[in-house]
Amino acid sequence: MTPYALPNQNSDPYAVALGRNHSGMWFTELATNTIGYIKLLNHTIHRYSIPTAHAQPYGITAGDQSPHDPAVGKLCPNLPSGQC
């Protein structure tokens, strides 16, 4: 197991899911209303704010970007706004 230091020590990281192609890990931060991604190759961390106040994300799963996924919320960081 490899520990990773997150930018905010009080973020309360909770859930983790292995990303597509096993190239990274998605995670949730309950206290900061954020979803994060760690690239395993270079340990770069990207964080995405959830627009719903006090959402407290506690679960996450990685899936394809099909418009037919039964999802509560979707994050598509590689697509232009409105095309997720």
Secondary structure, 3 states (H helix, E strand, C coil): CCCCCCCCCCCCEEEEEECHHHCEEEEEECCCCEEEEEECCCCCEEEEECCCCCCCCCCCCCCCCCCCCCCCCCCCCCCCCCCC
